[in-house]
Amino acid sequence: MNVPPTPRRLLSRGSWPEARRIGVLLRAETFGGALLLLGTVIALVWANSPAGDSYQRLAEVRVGPSALHLDLTLSTWAADGLLAIFFFVVGLELKREFVAGDLRDPARAALPVVAAIGGMAVPALLFVAVNAGGGSDLRGWAIPTATDIAFALAVLAVVSSNLPTALRTFLLTLAVVDDLLAVTIIAIFYTSDLQVGYLAAAMVPLGLFALAVQKRIRSWWLLLPLAVTTWALMHESGVHATVAGVLLGFAVPVLRRDGSGGIGLAEHFEHRVRPISTIIAVPVFAFFAAGVTVGGLSGLSEALRDPIAIGIVVGLVVGKTVGVLGTTALFARFTRARLDDDLAWTDVFGVAVLAGIGFTVSLLIGDLAYGAGSDRDDHVKVGVLAGSLLAAILASIILRSRDRVYSRIAGQEAADDDGDGVPDVYQR
């Protein structure tokens, strides 16, 4: 019989630095999730108020040098420019996980990695199944595949205080792999009119940036112009400019030059840039992306009857749950991969539902698939918001109940009479 997890055992698993890193990340993403929600609410209220036209005019204001083909609308700057900062942080996080985190150990990373893959494949299949044969445009098949790491981690942090660290690590690993796959999908399937010359030119400042950071150069006056030039050329190439953010993040070394412990350059940059991403980039993008004009209850009802919106809701709520939980269970059943001893399958079920919160990248893919500002794009936004809200509510109920279970375990350990570290009365 497995020894039941207790707070003493939970603290003993993994390193304290890793636990502290996850704790700091959770606090940052909780605050970021609150700002993300605030930006969304403001956009929805403004867009559906009598002053809704002023919101649309603001989103369509053009700024930037036209000579460089960068006279873009504010909404485009938010999606292509500010969101590249978010993806730069994603690239740093992915690089860290591959070099020094959970993805470094294939055995430990196997389950959350396959969970991420299944959690993207099943929603896409369900979206296609809902919309196949009905004359619907299937370009949005990837919309329900993405998990919003900021919202998901924020919900997990808010509803739980006693859940095992292993569950947070599982979600974090799943989310970063999900982000990597989402960026790959955007680069391959949502790139139009590829300009090979600009793409090749973008590799020059990218290479110089990589060379500079490999030499541990931190000077912003050198690195920032190289990064901006890489982004601008990537934007002109037809590849979505957020891909530049990930590539720049991948270029930054994780370990120190001497291979010793301590803060590496990637962690240094993440510490500096994550607040900009969390406090400015993602909330501003949410503000410009979520301002859909619903048109009252009748408009909301009409949007939710659109097969595109239905496919998104089904993909996020049902597809993510089935994909994450199902692939994890099958992989554990037919391979040597095993769920962490500190976790129960009910915990994974809660995280699987939580993974259905698809906001930032889902809205971005919706814009790329159907064109920002179109009627179908409005229905996409309604579907993403409805599916994400439903997933958040269901996950909160499940994980809150699990949090009470672990809280009871903690109380039983405190009442342990024989001091063996295992509660005398234990009920999982």
Secondary structure, DSSP 8 states (H G I E B T S, - for coil): ------HHHHHHSS-HHHHHHHHHHHHHHHHHHHHHHHHHHHHHHHHTSTTHHHHHHHHT-EES-GGGT--EEHHHIIIIIIHHHHHHHHHHHHHHHHHHSGGGSHHHHHHHHHHHHHHHHHHHHHHHHHHTTTT--GGGGGGGG---HHHHHHHHHHH-SSS-HHHHHHHHHHHHHHHHHHHHHHHHHS--S--HHHHHHHHHHHHHHHHHHHTT---HHHHHHHHHHHHHHHHHHTS-THHHHHHHHHHS--S-TT--SS--HHHHHHHHHHHHIIIIIHHHHHHHHS-----HHHHHHHHHHSHHHHHHHHIIIIIHHHHHHHHHHHHHHHSS----TT--HHHHHHHHHHTT---HHHHHHHHHHH-TTSHHHHHHHHHHHHHHHHHHHHHHHHHHHHHHHHHHHHHHHHT-SS-SSS-SS---
